[in-house]
């Protein structure tokens, strides 16, 4: 194994670790978001209510998830281009 091949292997492992960390972060945010939706649907007294059609919950929460997904997709796309895949 030459030095260039060794560096490529290290780089690929680094990319895999980054992707795994981003994936875990996304799953945590998704879980939190879905939990909030369930709580909103149940209402404060625990009764099952229909989700508010006006979407009164914070748009910031939705924006954070959208940004996270775009960031993950962009980073993976760039990494695939550089790796020649």
Secondary structure, 3 states (H helix, E strand, C coil): CCHHHHHHHHHHHHHHHHHHHHHHHHHHHHHHHHHHHHHHHHCCCCCCCCCCCCCCCCHHHHHHHHHHHHHHHHHHHHHHHHHCC
